């Protein structure tokens, strides 16, 4: 039993293994993973972007019909976020007092909170493309008491846009480039790089801002003494 579980999780993060999982599980497996990743804290480590890109490429190869993949996955992405929102809405500030555990990290919640504070309602859409933040942004929006009708509109658009971009983009790529499934390692590497790029840029800007404020403080202090 434990060997089977270990094999499953190992396959999730191995391009060849992920491809075989999708071949075996089809659309229901993809829908289930997307739903858990977007709806529950335990799903923050699941490979959402690489999963959808791999599914789109395999769909182009005839493994999964696009009509059985696109709309169901969009629906699961939206429904998962709804659960996350209502968890945050009901739990409120207690989320921020929760202790770290195997499936929960307060730092991930804080990262999503900062993301939400920076982008406001747009964060619900933008978070779809940022790993970990994608999982924790819905409960943050709920805890912040974002009006539900407004959240729902952003969430529906974000879910459709994220799934559509990932699956249709890779589906088109699968048709344009012969045997792209054999080079899926490179495609996933590019997707991961693009996914973490916003976080890297944000960290760089934060450090640059802190450094600039640190340099200004001694200067301001010296001017104050001169007066």
C-alpha positions in Angstrom: 0.0 0.0 0.0 2.7 2.4 1.0 4.7 1.5 -2.1 1.7 2.3 -4.3 1.3 5.7 -2.6 5.0 6.5 -2.9 5.0 5.4 -6.6 1.9 7.7 -7.3 3.5 10.8 -5.7 6.8 10.1 -7.4 5.1 9.8 -10.8 3.4 13.2 -10.2 6.7 15.0 -10.3 8.4 12.9 -13.0 7.4 13.9 -16.6 7.4 10.3 -17.8 5.5 9.2 -14.8 3.0 12.0 -15.0 2.3 11.1 -18.6 1.6 7.5 -17.7 -0.7 8.5 -14.8 -2.7 10.7 -17.2 -2.9 7.8 -19.7 -4.2 5.5 -17.0 -6.5 7.9 -15.1 -7.7 10.1 -17.9 -9.9 13.2 -17.3 -11.2 12.0 -13.9 -7.7 11.9 -12.5 -6.9 15.4 -13.8 -10.2 16.8 -12.5 -9.5 15.3 -9.1 -6.0 16.7 -8.8 -7.1 20.2 -9.9 -10.0 20.1 -7.5 -7.8 19.1 -4.5 -5.1 21.6 -5.4 -7.4 24.5 -5.6 -9.8 23.6 -2.9 -7.8 22.2 0.0 -4.6 23.1 1.8 -3.3 19.6 1.3 -3.1 20.2 -2.4 -0.5 23.0 -2.4 2.3 20.7 -3.6 0.4 19.2 -6.5 1.7 20.0 -10.0 -1.2 22.0 -11.5 0.5 23.7 -14.4 2.6 20.8 -15.5 -0.4 18.5 -15.2 -2.5 20.6 -17.5 0.3 21.1 -20.0 1.0 17.4 -20.2 -2.8 16.7 -20.5 -3.1 19.2 -23.4 -0.2 17.6 -25.3 -1.5 14.1 -24.8 -5.0 15.3 -25.9 -3.4 16.5 -29.1 -2.1 13.0 -29.5 -5.5 11.5 -29.2 -5.1 10.1 -25.6 -7.9 12.1 -24.1 -10.6 13.8 -26.3 -10.5 17.6 -25.7 -14.2 17.8 -25.1 -13.9 15.5 -22.2 -11.0 17.4 -20.7 -11.5 21.2 -21.1 -14.9 22.0 -19.6 -14.8 19.4 -16.8 -11.4 20.6 -15.6 -12.5 24.3 -15.8 -15.5 23.4 -13.6 -13.4 21.5 -11.1 -10.9 24.5 -10.9 -13.8 26.8 -10.1 -15.5 24.5 -7.6 -12.2 23.9 -5.8 -11.7 27.7 -5.4 -15.2 28.0 -4.0 -14.5 25.5 -1.3 -11.3 27.4 -0.4 -13.1 30.7 -0.3 -15.8 29.4 2.1 -13.1 27.7 4.3 -11.5 31.2 4.7 -14.8 32.9 5.1 -15.9 30.6 8.0 -12.5 30.2 9.6 -11.4 33.8 9.3 -8.6 35.0 11.5 -8.2 31.6 13.1 -6.4 30.5 9.9 -3.5 32.8 10.7 -3.2 31.3 14.2 -3.1 27.8 13.0 0.2 25.9 13.7 2.3 24.5 11.0 1.8 20.9 10.1 2.6 18.4 7.4 -0.1 19.8 5.1 -0.2 23.4 6.2 2.4 26.1 6.3 1.7 29.5 7.7 4.4 31.0 5.4 2.4 29.9 2.4 -0.7 31.6 3.8 1.2 34.8 4.4 2.6 34.7 0.9 -0.9 34.5 -0.5 -2.1 37.2 1.9 0.7 39.6 0.6 -0.2 38.7 -3.0 -3.9 39.5 -2.3 -3.0 42.7 -0.5 -0.9 43.8 -3.5 -3.3 42.9 -6.3 -6.7 43.1 -4.7 -9.5 41.4 -6.7 -7.1 40.7 -9.6 -5.2 38.4 -7.3 -8.0 35.8 -7.7 -7.1 35.6 -11.4 -3.3 36.1 -11.2 -2.9 33.5 -8.4 -4.1 30.8 -10.8 -0.7 31.0 -12.5 1.4 31.0 -9.3 2.1 27.7 -7.5 1.2 27.5 -3.8 -0.5 31.0 -4.0 -3.0 29.3 -6.2 -4.0 27.1 -3.3 -4.0 29.7 -0.5 -5.4 32.7 -2.2 -9.1 31.6 -2.1 -9.2 31.2 1.7 -7.3 34.5 2.1 -10.0 36.2 -0.1 -12.7 34.6 2.1 -11.0 35.6 5.3 -10.7 39.1 4.0 -14.5 39.1 3.5 -14.2 39.9 -0.2 -17.8 40.2 -1.5 -18.9 36.8 -2.8 -20.4 38.0 -6.0 -17.3 39.9 -6.9 -15.1 36.9 -5.9 -17.3 34.5 -8.0 -16.9 36.7 -11.1 -13.1 36.9 -10.8 -12.9 33.2 -9.9 -15.0 32.0 -12.9 -12.9 34.1 -15.3 -9.6 33.0 -13.6 -10.6 29.3 -13.7 -11.6 29.4 -17.4 -8.5 31.5 -18.3 -6.0 29.4 -16.5 -7.3 26.0 -17.7 -7.9 27.3 -21.2 -4.5 28.8 -21.5 -2.7 25.8 -20.2 -4.6 23.1 -22.0 -5.4 24.8 -25.3 -1.9 26.3 -25.5 -0.2 22.9 -25.1 -2.9 21.2 -27.3 -1.9 23.7 -30.1 1.7 23.0 -29.4 1.1 19.3 -29.7 -0.4 19.8 -33.1 2.3 22.2 -34.3 5.4 20.3 -33.2 5.6 16.6 -34.1 6.6 14.2 -31.3 6.5 17.0 -28.7 5.3 14.4 -26.2 8.8 12.9 -26.4 10.3 16.3 -25.4 7.8 17.0 -22.7 10.6 17.4 -20.1 11.6 20.7 -21.8 8.1 22.0 -22.0 7.4 21.3 -18.3 10.8 22.9 -17.4 9.7 26.1 -19.3 6.3 26.1 -17.6 7.8 25.7 -14.1 10.3 28.5 -14.9 7.5 30.8 -16.0 5.4 29.9 -12.9 8.1 30.8 -10.4 9.3 33.9 -12.3 6.7 36.2 -10.7 7.8 35.1 -7.2 11.5 35.6 -8.1 10.7 39.1 -9.4 8.6 39.9 -6.3 11.4 38.8 -4.0 14.0 40.9 -6.0 11.8 44.0 -5.8 11.2 43.5 -2.1 14.9 43.2 -1.3 15.7 46.2 -3.6 13.1 48.3 -1.8 14.4 47.3 1.6 18.0 48.1 0.5 16.9 51.5 -0.8 15.0 52.3 2.4 18.0 51.2 4.5 20.3 53.5 2.5 17.9 56.4 2.9 17.5 56.1 6.6 21.1 56.9 7.6 21.1 59.7 5.1 17.9 61.2 6.6 19.4 60.8 10.1 22.5 62.6 9.2 20.5 65.5 7.7 18.5 65.6 10.9 21.6 65.9 13.0 23.0 68.6 10.7 19.9 70.7 11.4 
